[in-house]
Amino acid sequence: MTDETHFDIALIGSGSANSFPGPEFAGRSIVQIDRGVGPRHVFGGTCLNLGCIPTKMFVHTANLAATPSEAGRFGLTEQLRHVDWPAIRDRIFGRIDPITAGGEVYRRDHADNANLTLLRGTATFTGAKTLRVQESDGTERTLSADTIVLGAGSRPTLPPIAGLAESAPHTSDTIMRIDRLPSSLAILGSGVIAVEMAHVFASLGVEVTLIARSQRVLRTADADISARLTEILGDRLHLETRLSTASVRRTADGVELRGTRDGEEVVLCAEELLVATGRRPNSDLLDVSAAGIDTTEDGRVAVDAHQRVLAGGEVLEGVWALGDLSSDHQLKHVANHEQRIVRHNILHPEQLRRSDTMPIPSGVFTHPQVAWVGMDEEAARRSGRDITVAVQEYASIAYGWAMEDTTGFVKLIADAGTTEILGAHLIGPEATTLVQLMIQAMSTGQTARDIATAQYWIHPAMPELIENALLQLVD
């Protein structure tokens, strides 16, 4: 069955793109096309179902589970007596799955969406403004639209390692729904997903081996932060650095990985394997080349600063993209901001807004937490500016004494003359919360001199960490 239809707006995706419809578009016909995410192709996008939200719910549980192992330095003796994995998993997805199902029902059936047609399936371009939709029930439709908004997201990828795909490894799409905890887990990768999942499973009693090709984990972070996290994780779990994995095979007992380090063969075994080596944008699933849409070297849809899609280096009028599909920052807060920019620009074409006017922060919910915004020290020095760097240890403030923290620190980077804050980098308890002080300052143009002494800093609260670092920059 083929049905050809024209719409005012075609919206692809149900992650951040799902926030696009609203009463302002009540007079326009909208078709929302969503293939779903993960092996179950669920509605609602990666963050809700497979990413930010469930992982942080697991992380909080892991934080509680890890508490007994750290209690001794406070004069306490605690034990983690039991881990009920099905109860942990089902509590988390028992909350998320109804939201996912309810969101789809709302889009399909609610009176608020009388002007919206929801199609569940895969959309592919057949021209600049035309799409073919293969629905999950086998129906094929060809449709066109005056405006197309692309929010199709990204998906995990497997590196080209011999036997890896055949060994049926887990990715972030599947690892959180496993039936039982494995006794041991090898994690291939050393980025954000890898270090967060390492914390979760190690805290729950799994023997974790983290496999990194480079010398350090989380290499996107400032070098000093990355080095400190590498040191901490090396003490906490099995950390294999500088290991190039050559082959993987499934055995009767689990998986076997073979690789080389400095010319020497290394063999690692684990009951299960998680691959967390990166994600790729879903531009190939959309067949964007059929619309003449430009892509970057890593496959992202090319956009300008207003989120308008480019074709042949020029704006393709009426086609917009946002989130992981087009951004090199695979971050939900970035996708949400870009969606708001796209929405405004479609509603107000005479008042276009840019999406690139604010510093982009990152947060990593491993243990300890890591967060940053702005330039790292290396980039700041490469910029040619005269900079000053302040480092403040958690151990130097009163609340740090209370926590017995001996490894955390903040590093602030500023222009030596103006004290403009160029970057902030933290590793330690509540780093993802503390960094917001610096995000706000940088986003509003406040300098270190503006905020260091012009306000009270509660004593002996954790923000004194930031205060003392700022004072170094202005003394």
C-alpha positions in Angstrom: 0.0 0.0 0.0 1.3 3.4 -1.0 -0.2 6.7 0.1 1.1 10.1 -1.1 0.5 13.1 1.1 1.7 16.7 1.6 2.2 18.3 5.0 3.2 21.7 6.1 5.9 20.3 8.4 7.6 16.9 8.6 9.2 16.2 11.9 11.6 13.2 12.1 12.5 11.8 15.6 10.9 11.7 19.0 13.8 12.8 21.3 14.3 16.5 21.6 12.3 16.9 18.4 9.3 15.7 20.3 9.2 19.1 22.0 8.7 20.8 18.7 4.8 20.5 18.2 2.7 22.9 20.2 -0.2 25.3 20.0 1.8 27.8 17.9 1.6 25.3 15.1 -2.1 24.5 15.5 -2.8 25.9 12.0 -0.2 23.8 10.3 -0.4 20.1 9.4 2.5 18.1 10.9 3.6 14.6 10.3 5.9 13.1 12.9 7.9 10.1 11.8 9.8 8.0 14.3 11.6 4.7 13.9 12.2 4.4 17.6 15.4 3.7 19.4 17.2 0.6 20.6 16.3 -3.0 19.7 12.7 -2.5 20.7 12.4 0.7 18.6 10.7 2.6 21.4 9.3 6.1 21.1 10.8 9.0 23.0 14.4 9.1 22.0 17.8 8.0 23.4 18.0 10.2 26.5 14.7 9.0 28.0 15.0 5.3 27.1 18.7 4.4 26.7 20.8 7.3 27.8 20.9 10.2 30.3 17.9 9.3 32.4 18.2 5.6 33.0 21.9 5.7 33.3 21.8 8.4 36.0 19.1 6.4 37.9 21.6 3.5 37.8 24.4 5.8 38.8 22.6 7.0 41.9 21.9 3.4 42.9 25.6 2.6 42.3 26.6 5.6 44.5 24.6 4.1 47.4 26.1 0.7 46.7 29.6 2.1 46.8 29.2 3.8 50.2 30.2 0.9 52.4 33.5 0.5 50.6 34.3 4.1 51.6 32.9 4.1 55.1 36.1 2.9 56.9 37.8 6.3 56.7 35.0 7.8 58.7 35.3 5.3 61.5 32.3 3.3 60.2 31.9 -0.3 59.3 29.2 -1.0 56.6 28.4 -3.9 54.3 26.7 -4.3 51.0 24.9 -7.5 51.8 22.8 -8.0 48.7 22.3 -6.6 45.2 18.8 -7.4 43.7 19.5 -6.6 40.1 16.0 -7.3 38.8 14.6 -5.0 41.4 17.0 -2.2 40.5 16.4 -2.6 36.8 12.6 -2.9 37.1 12.4 0.1 39.4 14.1 2.2 36.8 12.3 1.0 33.7 9.1 0.6 35.6 9.1 4.4 35.8 10.5 5.1 32.3 8.5 2.7 30.2 5.1 4.1 31.1 6.4 7.6 30.2 7.5 6.3 26.8 4.2 4.5 26.1 2.2 7.5 27.3 4.1 9.9 25.1 3.3 7.9 22.0 -0.3 7.6 22.9 -0.5 11.4 23.6 1.0 12.2 20.2 -1.2 9.7 18.4 -4.6 10.2 20.1 -4.8 13.4 22.2 -6.9 16.3 21.0 -3.8 18.6 21.4 -2.4 16.8 18.4 -5.4 17.0 16.1 -3.2 18.5 13.4 -0.4 15.9 13.8 -0.1 12.5 12.1 2.2 10.1 13.9 3.9 7.5 11.7 6.1 4.8 13.3 8.7 3.7 10.8 11.9 4.7 9.0 12.0 7.8 6.8 14.4 8.2 3.8 14.8 11.1 1.5 13.8 10.8 -2.1 14.4 14.5 -2.9 15.0 17.8 -1.1 11.5 17.9 0.3 10.2 14.4 -0.3 10.4 11.4 1.9 9.6 7.7 1.7 8.3 6.2 5.0 8.5 2.4 5.6 6.1 1.9 8.5 6.6 -0.9 11.0 3.3 -2.5 9.8 4.7 -2.8 6.3 2.9 0.3 4.9 4.9 2.4 2.5 4.1 6.1 2.1 5.6 8.8 0.0 5.1 12.3 1.4 6.3 15.8 1.0 6.5 18.9 3.2 7.2 22.5 3.0 9.4 22.4 6.2 11.4 19.4 7.4 12.9 19.2 10.9 15.5 16.4 11.3 16.0 15.1 14.9 16.8 11.5 14.1 19.6 11.2 16.7 22.4 8.7 16.8 23.1 5.0 17.6 26.0 3.0 19.1 28.6 1.6 16.7 30.9 -1.4 16.8 34.6 -0.8 15.8 35.9 -3.0 13.0 37.5 -5.7 15.2 37.6 -9.3 14.0 34.8 -11.4 15.5 33.3 -8.5 17.5 29.9 -8.4 15.9 29.7 -12.2 15.9 30.4 -12.3 19.7 27.1 -10.6 20.4 28.4 -7.8 22.7 26.2 -5.4 24.6 26.0 -1.7 23.9 24.4 1.0 25.9 21.2 0.1 24.1 21.0 -3.3 25.8 23.3 -3.5 28.9 20.8 -1.9 31.3 18.1 -4.5 30.6 20.1 -7.7 31.1 18.4 -10.5 33.0 21.1 -10.9 35.6 24.4 -9.4 36.7 27.4 -11.1 35.1 30.3 -12.1 37.4 32.7 -10.1 35.2 32.3 -7.5 32.5 34.8 -6.2 30.0 34.2 -2.7 28.7 35.7 -1.8 25.4 36.2 2.0 25.4 37.2 4.8 27.8 34.9 7.7 27.1 31.8 9.0 28.9 29.6 5.9 28.6 32.5 3.5 29.4 33.5 5.2 32.6 29.9 5.7 33.8 29.0 2.0 33.2 32.3 0.9 34.8 31.2 2.8 38.0 27.7 1.3 37.9 28.7 -2.3 37.5 31.8 -2.2 39.7 29.7 -0.7 42.5 27.2 -3.6 42.2 29.9 -6.2 42.7 30.8 -7.1 39.1 34.5 -7.6 38.3 35.0 -4.8 35.7 37.9 -4.6 33.2 38.0 -1.3 31.3 40.0 -1.4 28.1 41.5 1.8 26.7 43.5 2.2 23.5 45.2 5.3 24.9 47.2 6.0 28.0 44.3 7.8 29.8 40.5 7.5 30.1 38.1 10.3 29.2 40.6 12.0 26.9 38.1 14.7 25.9 38.5 16.2 29.4 41.4 18.5 30.5 44.6 16.5 30.7 45.0 16.9 34.4 41.4 15.8 35.0 41.8 12.8 32.7 45.0 11.8 34.4 43.5 12.0 37.8 40.4 9.9 36.8 42.7 7.3 35.2 44.6 7.0 38.4 41.5 6.6 40.5 39.9 4.0 38.2 43.1 2.2 38.0 43.0 1.7 41.8 39.3 0.7 41.7 39.0 -1.8 38.9 41.0 -3.6 36.3 42.2 -0.9 33.9 44.0 -1.9 30.7 45.5 1.1 29.0 47.4 1.3 25.7 45.7 -1.9 24.6 44.8 -2.4 20.9 42.1 -5.0 20.7 42.6 -7.2 17.6 39.9 -9.9 17.9 37.0 -11.0 20.1 35.3 -14.4 20.3 32.5 -15.9 22.3 33.5 -18.9 24.3 31.6 -21.4 26.5 32.4 -19.2 29.6 31.9 -15.7 28.0 34.1 -13.7 25.8 37.8 -13.7 25.0 39.6 -10.5 23.8 43.0 -10.6 22.2 45.1 -7.5 21.7 48.6 -6.1 21.8 50.4 -3.7 24.1 53.9 -2.5 23.1 54.1 -5.5 20.8 53.1 -8.0 23.5 50.0 -10.1 23.1 47.4 -9.7 25.8 44.4 -12.0 26.4 41.5 -10.9 28.5 38.4 -13.0 29.5 35.0 -11.9 30.9 31.5 -13.3 31.2 30.1 -10.4 29.2 31.3 -7.6 27.0 30.1 -4.0 26.7 31.2 -2.0 23.7 31.2 1.7 24.4 33.5 3.1 21.7 31.2 5.8 20.2 28.0 6.6 18.5 27.2 7.5 14.9 24.6 10.0 13.6 21.6 8.4 11.8 22.1 10.4 8.6 22.8 7.2 6.7 19.4 5.8 7.7 17.8 8.9 6.3 19.7 8.6 3.1 20.4 12.4 3.3 22.5 12.2 0.1 19.3 11.7 -1.9 18.4 15.2 -0.9 21.8 16.6 -1.7 22.4 17.3 2.0 26.0 17.9 3.1 27.6 15.8 5.8 30.7 16.1 7.8 33.6 13.6 7.8 32.0 11.7 10.7 28.6 11.6 9.0 26.8 14.5 10.8 24.3 16.5 8.8 25.9 19.9 8.1 24.1 22.9 9.5 24.8 26.6 9.9 24.7 28.6 13.1 20.9 28.9 12.8 20.5 25.1 12.5 19.6 25.3 8.8 20.7 22.3 6.8 23.4 22.9 4.1 23.4 21.4 0.6 26.4 22.1 -1.7 27.6 24.6 1.0 24.4 26.6 0.7 21.3 26.7 2.9 18.7 24.2 1.9 15.6 26.4 2.5 13.0 24.8 4.8 15.2 22.0 6.1 16.5 22.1 9.7 18.5 19.7 11.9 19.2 19.4 15.6 20.8 17.2 18.2 23.1 14.2 17.7 22.2 14.1 14.0 24.1 17.3 13.4 25.9 18.3 16.6 29.4 17.2 17.5 28.3 17.5 21.1 26.2 14.4 21.8 24.5 16.1 24.8 20.8 16.3 25.6 21.0 19.9 26.8 22.6 20.9 23.5 19.8 19.1 21.5 17.1 20.8 23.6 18.7 24.2 23.0 19.0 23.6 19.3 15.3 22.4 19.2 14.3 25.7 20.8 16.4 27.6 18.2 14.8 25.7 15.3 11.3 26.2 16.7 11.9 30.0 17.1 13.4 30.4 13.7 10.6 28.6 11.9 8.0 30.7 13.8 10.0 33.9 13.3 12.0 33.7 10.1 12.6 37.4 10.1 14.3 37.2 13.5 16.7 34.3 13.2 18.6 33.3 16.3 22.0 31.5 16.5 22.6 28.3 18.5 26.3 28.9 19.1 26.3 31.9 21.5 26.8 30.0 24.8 29.7 27.9 26.2 28.7 24.2 26.2 29.2 22.3 29.5 29.7 18.5 29.9 29.1 16.3 32.9 30.3 12.8 33.5 28.5 10.8 36.2 31.3 8.3 37.0 32.9 8.1 40.5 34.1 10.7 41.1 32.1 13.0 39.0 33.8 15.0 36.2 32.5 18.3 34.7 33.8 21.0 32.5 32.9 24.1 30.5 35.0 26.2 28.1 38.6 25.7 27.0 41.0 23.2 28.7 44.5 24.4 29.6 46.1 23.1 26.5 43.6 24.9 24.2 43.9 28.1 26.2 47.6 28.2 25.8 47.3 27.4 22.1 45.0 30.4 21.7 48.0 32.7 22.3 46.3 34.6 25.2 48.1 35.4 28.4 46.4 33.1 30.8 46.4 32.3 34.5 45.5 29.0 36.0 44.2 28.3 39.5 43.9 24.8 41.0 42.1 24.2 44.3 41.9 20.9 46.0 38.7 19.7 47.7 41.0 18.7 50.6 41.8 22.4 51.2 38.2 23.4 52.1 36.3 22.5 55.3 33.6 20.5 53.5 36.4 18.6 51.8 37.7 17.7 55.2 34.2 16.5 56.2 34.1 14.3 53.1 37.7 13.1 53.6 38.2 13.8 49.9 41.9 13.6 48.9 41.6 13.3 45.1 39.2 16.0 43.9 40.1 19.4 42.5 38.9 22.3 40.4 41.0 24.0 37.7 40.0 27.5 36.5 41.5 29.2 33.5 41.3 32.9 33.0 42.7 35.7 30.9 45.5 37.1 33.0 44.6 40.7 32.4 40.8 40.9 32.3 40.2 37.8 34.5 37.6 36.6 31.8 36.9 33.0 32.7 38.0 30.8 29.8 37.4 27.4 31.2 36.5 25.4 34.4 37.3 21.8 35.0 36.3 19.7 38.1 36.7 16.2 39.4 35.2 15.3 42.7 31.9 15.1 44.6 29.0 17.0 43.0 31.3 18.3 40.2 28.3 18.4 37.8 26.5 20.7 40.2 29.4 23.0 41.2 30.3 23.6 37.5 27.0 25.5 37.0 28.5 28.4 38.9 31.1 28.8 36.2 28.6 28.1 33.4 26.5 31.0 34.6 29.4 33.3 34.9 30.8 32.5 31.5 27.3 32.7 29.8 26.5 36.1 31.3 30.0 37.6 30.7 31.0 37.8 34.4 34.7 37.7 35.1 36.5 36.2 38.0 36.9 39.7 39.4 33.2 40.3 39.1 32.1 37.3 41.2 35.0 36.4 43.5 34.3 39.1 46.1 31.0 40.7 45.1 28.9 38.1 46.9 28.8 35.9 50.0 30.0 32.3 49.7 28.3 30.1 52.3 30.8 28.7 54.8 31.6 25.9 55.0 29.7 24.7 52.0 31.2 23.1 48.9 31.1 26.3 46.7 34.0 27.6 48.7 36.0 25.4 46.4 35.1 27.7 43.5 35.5 30.8 45.7 39.1 30.0 46.7 40.0 29.2 43.1 38.6 32.5 41.9 40.5 34.4 44.6 43.7 32.9 43.2 42.8 34.5 39.8 42.2 38.0 41.2 44.9 38.3 43.9 
